[in-house]
Amino acid sequence: MAFFVIQVRTGAEIEAKEMLKNVLLRSGDLMVKAIYAMETFTEIIREDNTSIDLSALNTGDITDHLYVKRIQAGLNNLRTAYDNLKVYKDVNSLALLDSYKESILNLAKELRGARKETKKISSVLSGYILIELNMNFHYFPDNLWHLVKSVPKVTGIPSKYNIPQEEVEVFFQQVDVTPEVEMQFEELLMNEEVTVAKNELLHAANDVVGTPEEKELLEQLDTLDTPIVNSIEEIKNSVNSSNPLKRMVERCKAFVMKKRQTVVVPNALFLNLFPEIELQYPLPTPSTRDFLKRLNAILCPRDKVVSLE
């Protein structure tokens, strides 16, 4: 057995892997034992979700992923052609522009629909794939390289020498392809909007002083003061090194995308936070406050909760 690194276009690792598999199949070459792109996926929870799929990747998922990539490539080509045609003002060009515009709208709609039905798949080997050969070659075989470089997404080979076995073993032990779940929460409000929302919550809380409703409203007020990005960083920094969930929590990411507060967590942590998720349909709309309360509950000792203020 021997492992070699192949350089491919960044973002096209999975496409290159599948193309190379087809090339080898057509050629009848039996030298290659396996090709690795180290695929992982992110399941996105949106407001319009009715279910989620956290199962392992299969060939159907890869096929759907490549279909989405083809639609995106076609859409990009159409948009480029549309922009290039804008300089012409004759009747035929204007008619063709209208045709392109309609095609772009239809293809964009098809892309949105396809994305909702597929997993967000990516490779942890950015810009590379690995090839495992059946025999222990020290150099990459010339006849195999001629097949590999025929794949459009392949850009080169960093080294003609194989990867030392000990490095291969360490790599496969350390590489993390754990699936993730992306949750989209409430939009991040502007300062003026925060002030209005806080006043409304305070007014409502004053009407129910001393009741459970007041506590609920004040907790909502706390989340307005602290964006979830800040809260996640505070929680990550507070987790004890002895906590078995620390590594998973460190992998959590929080950011704002298109004004919407977004959190990405490892699959296993998500199921720990929402143990009822597999049984509850339709899915509950995630809220910042509920998520942070659940995260604090499993990470912090009893009666000690990380401040959300």
FIKE-609435 format. One record per residue (C-alpha): x, y, z; residue in three letters. Coordinates in pm, whole numbers, padded with zeros to 5 digits, always signed. Layout:
N
XYZALA/...
This chain:
309
+00000+00000+00000MET/+00113+00355-00075ALA/-00052+00695-00033PHE/+00000+00996-00260PHE/-00133+01353-00245VAL/-00305+01505-00549ILE/-00367+01879-00569GLN/-00708+01986-00699VAL/-00905+02308-00726ARG/-01008+02431-00383THR/-01376+02355-00329GLY/-01378+02087-00599ALA/-01230+01802-00393GLU/-01541+01584-00406ILE/-01596+01653-00777GLU/-01234+01562-00852ALA/-01265+01241-00653LYS/-01579+01130-00839GLU/-01437+01228-01180MET/-01117+01035-01109LEU/-01316+00730-01002LYS/-01499+00737-01336ASN/-01175+00781-01532VAL/-01016+00482-01358LEU/-01329+00274-01408LEU/-01335+00342-01782ARG/-00964+00271-01817SER/-00987-00058-01628GLY/-00696+00045-01405ASP/-00671-00166-01090LEU/-00376+00007-00922MET/-00589+00240-00709VAL/-00738+00090-00394LYS/-00921+00402-00267ALA/-00954+00778-00318ILE/-01015+01004-00018TYR/-01168+01351-00015ALA/-01257+01320+00357MET/-01615+01438+00317GLU/-01819+01578+00600THR/-02149+01767+00609PHE/-02344+02038+00784THR/-02717+01997+00840GLU/-02885+02338+00832ILE/-03190+02399+01049ILE/-03411+02669+00903ARG/-03752+02800+00999GLU/-03909+02609+00710ASP/-03749+02274+00804ASN/-03991+01989+00869THR/-03723+01732+00949SER/-03350+01689+00969ILE/-03121+01412+00852ASP/-02815+01347+01068LEU/-02739+01006+00919SER/-02401+00928+00764ALA/-02327+01032+00407LEU/-02417+00787+00131ASN/-02377+00774-00246THR/-02715+00943-00294GLY/-02601+01240-00084ASP/-02286+01276-00295ILE/-02490+01256-00616THR/-02725+01528-00490ASP/-02428+01743-00387HIS/-02273+01717-00733LEU/-02611+01801-00892TYR/-02624+02123-00690VAL/-02268+02205-00797LYS/-02364+02158-01163ARG/-02665+02389-01127ILE/-02443+02650-00960GLN/-02185+02625-01240ALA/-02456+02662-01504GLY/-02602+02962-01322LEU/-02260+03129-01300ASN/-02206+03078-01674ASN/-02545+03226-01756LEU/-02481+03531-01538ARG/-02143+03587-01705THR/-02299+03561-02051ALA/-02578+03799-01943TYR/-02328+04060-01818ASP/-02119+04035-02136ASN/-02427+04084-02354LEU/-02536+04405-02180LYS/-02305+04619-02394VAL/-02511+04539-02707TYR/-02829+04736-02771LYS/-02961+04582-03093ASP/-03300+04411-03103VAL/-03160+04057-03118ASN/-02928+04116-02822SER/-03207+04268-02613LEU/-03431+03969-02688ALA/-03149+03734-02592LEU/-03097+03930-02270LEU/-03461+03874-02178ASP/-03420+03504-02249SER/-03106+03486-02034TYR/-03279+03676-01753LYS/-03570+03431-01749GLU/-03331+03133-01755SER/-03132+03282-01467ILE/-03445+03329-01256LEU/-03561+02973-01325ASN/-03221+02823-01256LEU/-03180+03025-00935ALA/-03518+02896-00817LYS/-03414+02539-00901GLU/-03088+02590-00709LEU/-03268+02713-00396ARG/-03499+02415-00404GLY/-03216+02168-00460ALA/-03012+02313-00173ARG/-03303+02271+00067LYS/-03321+01902-00019GLU/-02949+01825+00008THR/-02688+01819+00278LYS/-02421+02089+00281LYS/-02123+01867+00203ILE/-01758+01972+00206SER/-01410+01825+00231SER/-01171+01868+00523VAL/-00880+01838+00275LEU/-00903+02185+00124SER/-00740+02171-00220GLY/-00627+01807-00203TYR/-00736+01444-00232ILE/-00549+01130-00129LEU/-00493+00825-00348ILE/-00420+00486-00194GLU/-00256+00229-00422LEU/-00277-00147-00394ASN/+00101-00183-00413MET/+00382-00017-00221ASN/+00515+00226-00482PHE/+00785+00471-00372HIS/+00722+00701-00672TYR/+00389+00790-00827PHE/+00356+00566-01137PRO/+00383+00757-01467ASP/+00103+00560-01634ASN/-00132+00643-01345LEU/-00034+01008-01349TRP/-00141+01035-01713HIS/-00491+00923-01607LEU/-00503+01146-01300VAL/-00398+01465-01478LYS/-00672+01412-01739SER/-00929+01504-01472VAL/-01024+01874-01525PRO/-01025+01957-01153LYS/-00673+01821-01092VAL/-00403+02093-01086THR/-00087+01900-00997GLY/+00099+01670-00762ILE/+00292+01828-00471PRO/+00540+01542-00455SER/+00610+01234-00666LYS/+00709+01048-00349TYR/+00462+00854-00134ASN/+00360+00970+00214ILE/+00548+00786+00492PRO/+00323+00527+00657GLN/+00361+00681+01004GLU/+00242+01019+00872GLU/-00058+00854+00708VAL/-00153+00684+01035GLU/-00121+01007+01234VAL/-00330+01194+00976PHE/-00619+00947+00985PHE/-00611+00951+01365GLN/-00624+01330+01388GLN/-00848+01431+01098VAL/-01197+01524+01215ASP/-01488+01465+00979VAL/-01755+01494+01247THR/-02081+01623+01093PRO/-02210+01959+01214GLU/-02548+02124+01258VAL/-02604+02487+01167GLU/-02883+02667+01351MET/-03016+03001+01234GLN/-03163+03216+01509PHE/-03325+03558+01530GLU/-03194+03848+01327GLU/-02937+04072+01494LEU/-03119+04398+01563LEU/-02981+04745+01502MET/-02924+04969+01807ASN/-03249+05156+01753GLU/-03442+04830+01714GLU/-03283+04692+02033VAL/-03395+04999+02227THR/-03753+04964+02103VAL/-03762+04590+02179ALA/-03617+04642+02529LYS/-03876+04907+02612ASN/-04156+04677+02497GLU/-04022+04388+02709LEU/-03977+04611+03017LEU/-04330+04746+02979HIS/-04467+04392+02952ALA/-04260+04276+03252ALA/-04392+04562+03468ASN/-04744+04437+03404ASP/-04666+04090+03544VAL/-04428+04161+03834VAL/-04370+03863+04061GLY/-04492+03603+03813THR/-04312+03338+03602PRO/-04398+03551+03299GLU/-04186+03836+03438GLU/-03884+03607+03469LYS/-03939+03488+03113GLU/-03954+03844+02978LEU/-03642+03951+03169LEU/-03451+03654+03027GLU/-03552+03767+02680GLN/-03419+04112+02772LEU/-03080+03961+02863ASP/-03043+03798+02521THR/-03105+04134+02350LEU/-02811+04288+02538ASP/-02565+04015+02442THR/-02538+03883+02085PRO/-02505+03506+02067ILE/-02150+03541+01928VAL/-02038+03696+02257ASN/-02230+03444+02466SER/-02077+03146+02286ILE/-01724+03282+02335GLU/-01793+03339+02705GLU/-01924+02986+02747ILE/-01631+02832+02556LYS/-01383+03015+02778ASN/-01561+02909+03097SER/-01577+02533+03031VAL/-01356+02335+03268ASN/-01076+02140+03101SER/-01199+01823+03273SER/-01543+01849+03112ASN/-01579+01564+02857PRO/-01775+01800+02629LEU/-01501+02064+02620LYS/-01356+01953+02285ARG/-01699+01959+02120MET/-01778+02300+02267VAL/-01448+02439+02137GLU/-01564+02342+01788ARG/-01875+02558+01819CYS/-01881+02859+01589LYS/-02107+03163+01616ALA/-02139+03437+01357PHE/-02385+03668+01186VAL/-02484+03580+00829MET/-02725+03804+00639LYS/-02819+03972+00969LYS/-02924+03637+01117ARG/-02741+03504+01424GLN/-02601+03163+01337THR/-02438+02887+01542VAL/-02263+02574+01415VAL/-02213+02282+01657VAL/-02089+01923+01621PRO/-02361+01669+01551ASN/-02305+01484+01881ALA/-02335+01804+02084LEU/-02655+01900+01903PHE/-02816+01566+01994LEU/-02701+01616+02353ASN/-02866+01957+02358LEU/-03186+01844+02187PHE/-03242+01477+02283PRO/-03607+01504+02180GLU/-03524+01612+01824ILE/-03555+01267+01664GLU/-03907+01225+01798LEU/-04049+01572+01753GLN/-04193+01676+01417TYR/-04230+01941+01292PRO/-03904+02075+01433LEU/-03930+02352+01691PRO/-03804+02691+01573THR/-03474+02739+01761PRO/-03441+03046+01980SER/-03125+03207+02113THR/-03247+03196+02472ARG/-03349+02829+02462ASP/-03022+02725+02298PHE/-02805+02908+02553LEU/-03006+02771+02847LYS/-02963+02416+02718ARG/-02590+02468+02659LEU/-02538+02611+03006ASN/-02739+02328+03160ALA/-02516+02050+03026ILE/-02186+02232+03075LEU/-02209+02407+03408CYS/-02225+02257+03757PRO/-02556+02268+03935ARG/-02659+02615+04048ASP/-02377+02773+03848LYS/-02484+02914+03514VAL/-02269+03126+03285VAL/-02396+03482+03280SER/-02577+03579+02961LEU/-02566+03948+03044GLU/
